[in-house]
Structures are given as C-alpha cells and as structure tokens.
Amino acid sequence: MAGITEEGASGSPAPPRRASRRLIGPGIVVAATGVGAGDLVATLVAGSRYGYTLLWAAVIGCLVKISLAEAVGRWHLATGRTLFEGWRSLGRWTTGYFGVYVVVWGFVYGATAMSSSALPLAALFPDGPGLRTWAVVTGLVGLVFVWWGRYPVVEKAMAVLVGVMFVVVVYVAVRVAPDLGAVLAGLAPVLPDGSLLYSLGLVGGVGGTITMAAYGYWVNAKGWSGPGWMGVMRLDNRVAYLTTGIFVVAMLIIGAELLHSSRIALEGGDRGLVDLGEVLADRYGSATATLFLVGFFAASFSSLIGVWHGVSLLFADFATRLRRGSARLPAGGAAAAGGGAGDAEGAGAPERTTAFRAYLLWLTFPPMLLLFLDRPFGLVVAYGVLGAFFMPFLATTLLWLLNSRRTPPEWRNGPLSNTMLAAAGLLFVVLCVQQVRELPW
C-alpha cells in the first residue's frame, strides 16, 4: 500500500504513502463487537471439556471471519454501495427478512448486552446496586455515549476496551502456565467423541454475527472509499482478527489449564465468567480475579457499544432506502451509511438521523422490560430462529453479490474467496439447524 498515490477507480483519493499503520481501526471495532461474554463462555467450556484438542477450530474460525469481513469491506469499496443496497438488488425478500430480523434481534439482544455488562460490575461491587440496576445503567451509558459520539470517538473507546480485555486475558493465560507442547498439538485437527458441535461452535461462533455486516459501514465512516483503500482495509481486517484469534486462544488456554485439569464445571450462560473469577480468586488471589472481571466487563461493554453504533448504522441505511426506494446513493462516508445527498437531517452525520437514533432507543429502552420480566416464550423462539439464519444469509448473499455483474470484474471473488465463503455458508447452515433444534419449542 505504500506505493499507492493515485486516485481509486471511484474517483476518491487513495491512502497516503506509508499510512497503513495509523489508518487501522474499523477491523478492531467489528472484531471486538463480535467477541462478547457468550463467546468467552463457549470457548472456556470447550477448553474445560476437551483441553487443547479443539484449538485448531478456533484458528479456523478466525480465518472464516477474516474472509467474511473482507468480503463485506470489498463490496463497499469496490462498488461504492452499501451492503443493504446490495441485498435489495437481490430481491425484495431480503428487505422483508432483514426488517423482521433487525427489530426482533435488537429487542432481545439489547437485554442480553446490558445483562452481560452488568454481571462483572455486580461481582466487582457486591455491596452496590443489584444486577438489574447495573444493567439499566450500562444501557443508558451506552445510549448517551453513542447518541453524542460519532465514529472516531467510538473507535477510540473500542480500542481502549480491546486493549484492556486483550492484556487481561493474555495475562491470565500466561499466569496459568500453559503446556506449550499441548498447545502445539492442539493445532492438529482432531475430533474427540462428542466434540463435533463444540468444534463447529468455535469455528462459527466467535467474532460476530450481524455486526460483521456493519464492517463496511464502519469502513465508510472511517473515510475509506473506493478501491484505492482495498489494501488498507485488508490489512486492518487481518490485524483485527489476528488479535481476536490470540484472545480466543488465550481463553481456551484458561479453560484447559484452570478448569479441564481440575475438572471444574462452570454455570451456564454469562454467569460462568463470574464463576471463573471465583476460581481465579481461590487459585491466584483476589487481585487476579478482580483484573479478570475488569477484562470481562471490557469485553461485554465493547460489544454493547459496537452494536449500539454499528447495527444502528445498518438500520439507518435500511430505513433510508425504504423511504427513497431503490435510488442509489453516493458512495462513502455519511451517504453510504444512511445520510445521503439531499438528506439535510443527516448530512455528513448518519448518527444524527432520526432512523439511527430511533433504533438506538429501540436497543435501549424496550429491552429493559425483559430485565424485569421473564423473556416471552414466543420472542425467544423468534429470536433464535432469525439469529440462526442470519450468518447463512450473510455468507450466501456475499457469494451471490461478489460473483455477479454487480461487482466490477477485478474485484469479484477468486477461488480462495469462493471456497472460504462457501465453506462458511455450509458451516453456518449446520449450526443453524442445530440451534433451531435446541430451541425451547
């Protein structure tokens, strides 16, 4: 990328010489958003049950997510169109599916994100407010932060939270003294009895779902537009998911060394991380346990902020295109994220549009009802079904878009991209079937 000085094919300026390192950012945001408390628990449980045997699955999972995020970013930069605009070109069914999905998903996920962020705070301050109060507080803080902060502020906050959770988890992994020989042996693809679903979960579950679709919007919000930025985007994406990969491997090490060897079982759900904090306190002292809970909060709250911002950008684009029909908007920046030309309300700032803020409110206040009530049975089922189908939807539509005339020939999929996206699609179909089977019908 250092040698690129000309303008991209879209007419937008290419990145300056030797600018790659200081321009990295959106990849960290999407990767951090995708690693939440549920992913941490899943990785810990895999490590506690199978030791290092499934380490290879975590590595493959990072490669799969690199391929998916690269495809999303490539579509935005190569075509000058948003991902939702691409979906609409495939037929109106995509609009109907996404509209139902984003409303139901946001309602349930809002409560999940607030609860996950509240758990470590309740454990850190046992004499303070209760779990529900902390959940409401984290939701309101996220709302205010995203409401008033534009993308650069969100990126800086996410970088700090990623740094905290990365340092903490890697430190704990080193503290438990991993068996390096066993770690290397875990890179060989082996499937112990009963481990297939755990392996598929590690490959497909860590690193984001709908937030991966937001990557292109964050790329545009960063000011990257046109094919000239393709190399920077790819570097950004790889660095981000390499960081995520190290993070996931560290969690697997903690599960293998701290839980597998001692035959300690965690509670289900996010509360398992609080249990782990208690195990760390018994083994290494309260300071290490407190540090881990801080990292747990950083992981959970970074997901909350990322979803509040990124999925609201997706919804703003969705609402804008419904209002204006299929008219194409200019590429890049605010236009690509839902604040196109002629939109005086959101000119230059998609975060200021009514649609963005309406969805932000939807993520925050209605889900608070679920903090005080048992989740309605029908809503849980709908959320599970729609959520299970989203990743196959994303992988399949990317294959469709990036192998068609909608994408300039030089930026269409090659054999490697097609193989990775097809493999991801098949993987997510299997996970989808399993998730639907496990729903409380």
N, C-alpha and C positions, 0 to 999 in steps of 0.2 A: 504493500500500500504506500510505501514511502515515495514511489516513483509516480504516483498519480497526481497530476496537476490540472488535467483538462476537465471540462465540464462533462457531466454524465449525459446519457442519451436523452434524459428528460429535460435537459437544459439547466438543471440545478447544479450549483458548484460542487465539485468533488472535494474530498477532505484535503486539508493542507498536508505538506510533506511531514513525515515523522510524527504524525499526530495521533496515531492509533492508541497509544497507551493512555493519553489524557482524555480520549473520547469514549473509553469504555464505560458503560453504565446500564442501559436497558436490560442487558442479559442478567446482571446481578438482581435487578428488580424482579424479573419474571421467575428466576430460579428460586430466590428467597421466598417469594409469594407462594410458590408451589410446595415448599417444604414446611408443613405445619405439624402440629402436635400428633395428629393421627399417623402421619408418615413416620415420625420418630418412634411411636409405639410399635408400628408394624415392623420396623427394622430391628428394634430391640427384641421383639418376640421371636423374629426369625433367628437372631443371634442366640437367644436363650434356648431355643429348641434344637438348633442344628449347628451351633458353634460357627465356625468359619466356612462351612461347607457351601453356603449359598452366596459367598462373596462375589462370585462370577456374575450372578444375576443382578446384583446392584451395579456392577460395572456396565453390563449390557444395557441396563435401564437408563444410565446416563447417556450412552450412545444413542439410544432411541429418542430421548428427549432433545438431544442436540439436533438430530435430523428433523424432528417436528418443528422446533423453534426456528431452525434455519429456513425451512420451507415457508413458514409464516412470514419471516422477515424478507425473504427473497420475493415473495408475491408482492408485498407492499412496495419494495424498492424498484422491482423490475417493471411493474405495471402502473405505478402511481395511483393505485386503487386500494381501498381498504379491504380487509378480509370479508367483511359483511357485504360489501358491494360485489365481491366475487361470488359469495354464496347466493346472492339474489340472481346473479346471471345463470345459475343452475336451475332456477325454477322457484315459484312462489312457495313450494313446500318448505324450503329452507327458512323462509321468513316465519311461517307458522310454527315450525318446530322451535326455532330459536326464541320466538316471543314467549311461548309457553314455558320453555326451559328456564329462561333467564328470570322470569317472575317467580316461579316456584323455587328454583335453586337459591335465589337471593334471599327469600323469606326464611328458609331453613338454615342456609349457611350463615346468615347473619347471627343467629343464636349460637351456632356451633363455634364461630370465630370468637364471639365475646366470651363464651364459657371457657374456651381453651386459654384465652389470655388471662382470664380471672383465676384459674386454678393455681398457677405458680404464685400469684400475688396473695391469695388466701393462705397458701402454705408458708410464704415468707413472713406474713403478718397475721399469725394465728389469733391474736387478740384484737385485730382490726375488724373492718366490716365483713359481712358474710359474702359467700361466693356470688350470689345474685347481685349484690350491690357492686362488687368489683366488676362483674360482667357489664353492668349498665355503665359504669364509669369508663371502662375501656372502650365501649362502643361510642360514647359521647366524645371521648378524646380523639378517637379515630375520625369521627364525623367532623369535628371542628378543624382538625389538622388538614384533612383533605379538602374541606369546604374552602378554606382560605389559602391553602398552599398549592402552587402549581407544580408541574412535573419536576423541575430542578430541585425543589425543596423535598419532594417525596423521594427522589433518587438519593439525596444526601442522607436523609433519615434512614432509608433502607440500607445504605452502605454501612452506617454505624451499627444497625441492628445485626446485619450479616456478620460484621467483624466481631461483635460480641458473641453471637452464638457459635461462630466458627472457632474462635480462640478457646471458648469454654469447653466445647465438645471435644476438640482435639486434645486439649489439656487433660481432660478426664480420661480419654482413651489412652494417652501416654501414661497417666498415673496408674491405670490398672495393669500395666506391664504386659502388652500383648505378646503372644507367641509368634514371632516373625515367620518361623517355618510353617506354622499352621495357616498364617495369613497368606503366604505364597501358594500353599497347597489349595487354598480356597478359590484360587483363580481358575482351577481346572473344573470344567462343567460336569458336576455330579449331582444326581437327584436321589437323595435318600428316600426311603419309604415314607409316603405321606407328605412329601415336601413340594409336590408339583404346584399347588395353588400358592404356597408361600413364595416359590420362585417366580411365578407369574406376577404376583403382587409386587415383589421387589423390582421387577423389570418395568412394570407399568404404573406402579402407584406413587413413586417418589418423583416430585418435580413439577407437579401442576396438572390441572385439567383445563377448565375454561380459561384460566389465567394464561395458558400458553397462547390462546387466540389473541390475547391482549398485547403480545410482544410487538407485533407490527405497529400498534398504536403508540406504544412507548418509543419505538424507533422513530416514528414521525414526530412525536412530542420532543424528542431529543434534538430535532432539527436535521436528522438524516433523511434525505430524499433523493431518489434517483439511483441508477445502477452504479454510479461512481463510489457510493458508500458501501457496496456489497462486501468488500474485503474487511472493512472495519466492523460491519455487522457480524460477519462470520467469526472474526477474532473475539469480539465481545461475547458471542454466544458460547464459544468453546471455553473461554476462560470461566464464564459463569457456571457452566455445568461441570467443569473440572472441579471447581470449588465445591459444588453440590456433591460431586462424587466423593471427594475427600471427607466431606461432612457425613455422608451416608455410611462410608466405610468405618469412620470413627464410631458411629452409633452401633454398627454391627459388632465392632470390637468390644465395646462396652457390654453389649448383650452377651457376647460369647464368654468374655472373661469374668464378668461380675455375676452373671445370672446362670449361664449354662453350667459352668464348673461347680456352682453352689446349689444347683437345682432349685433356684428361686423363681417362683411364678409371680407375674405382675397381674394386677387387676385389669379388667378390660377397659377399653376407651382411654381417653387422655389422662385419667387419674393414675394410670400405670406409671406415668412420669413422676408423679408425686411419690409413689411407692419407691421408685428408683432413688429419689432424693433421700428417703429414709435409709435405704440400703447403703448409700454413699456415706451418710452420717455415721452409721454404725461401723463402717469399714475404714473410712479415712477422716472422719471428723466433721463437725458442723460447718466449717469454713468451705470445704469442698462441696458439701450438699447445698449450701447457700449459693455458691457460684453456679452450680448446675441449674438451680431453679431460676437464676437470672438468665442463663442461656435458654432455658425452656420458655421464659417469658419473651425473650428477644425473637425466638423462632415463631411463636404464636402471634405476637403483635405485628411482626413484619408481614405475616400472611394477611392479617386483618387490614393493615394499611394498603397493601398491594391490591387486595380485592376491592376495597372501597374505591380506590382510584382507577384501576385497570378495567374492571368489569363495568364501572360507571361510564368509562370512555366507550366501551363496546355498546352499551345501551344507548348512549347519546347518538352514536352513529346509526344504530338501528332505528331510533325514533326519527332522526333527521331524514333518513331515506324513505321511511314510511310517509312522512309528511310531504316530501317532494317527488315521490315516485321514483323512477329508476334513473333520473338525470345524474350524470356523472359529475362529481365534484373535483376540484383541483387536487393534485397530489401534494402530500407532505404537510407537516405542521398541523395547525388547527383545522384546516379544511379536511384533511384526511381523518381527523378524529371527531368530526361531528360539528365543526364550526366553519362551514364552507363559505364561499363567496356569497355575499348578499345576506348573510345571517348577522345582522347588526348586533343581535343579542349576544352572540358568542364569537364575534370577530376576533381572531387572534388568541382566544382563550376558550377551548372547549369545556374547561372546568367551570366556566361561568354560565353555560347554557342551562336552560330550565330542565331539559331532559337529564343532563348529568346530575344536577342537584336533586331532582326528583328520585332518581334511582339510589342516590346516596342516602336520602331519607328513608327509602324503602328498605335498604340494607340495615338501617339502624333501629328505627322505632317499632315497626310491626313485629320483628323478631323478638323484641323484648317481652312480648306476650308469651312466647314459648319458654322464656326463662322462668316464668311463674306458673305455667301450666304444663301438663304432660303433652308432648307433641301429638297432635291429632293423627290418628292411625292412617287415614287416607292420605294425608300430606306426606307422611314418612314414605309410604309406598310410592307416591308420585315422584317424590324427590329421588328415591333410589333408582327408579326405572329411568328417569330422564338423565340422571347423572351417569348411570352405567352406559347409556347410549351416546354420550357426548364425545368421548375420545374416538370411538369408531367413526362417528360423524366427521370429526376433525380430520382424521387420517385419510378417510375416503375422499372427502371433498378436496383436500390438498392434492391428492393424486390426480383427481379429475381436472382441477384448475391448472396445475403445473405441467400437464401433458396435452393441453389444448391450445387452440389459437388465441385464447385469452392472454397467454403469456408470450412475450417475444421469444423467438426461436432460440436465441443464445442463452436464455435463462430458464429454459424448460428443464425438466428432470433428466438427469443422466441415469445410467444403470444402477449406480450406487444409491442415489436418492430414491429411485423407484423401489429398489429392494428393501431399503430401510422403512419407507412409508408403508409398503405392502405388508412387511413383517409386523410393523406396529399395528396396522389395521387388524390383522389376524389375531394378534395378541389381545387387543382390546375387545374384540368380539368374544373371545374365550372368557376374559374377565367379566364382560358384560353379562354373559349367560350365567356365570357363577354368581355374580352379585344379585341378579334377578331371582335366582333360585333361593338365595339366602334371605330374601326379604320376608318380613312377617305378614304373609298374605292372610 
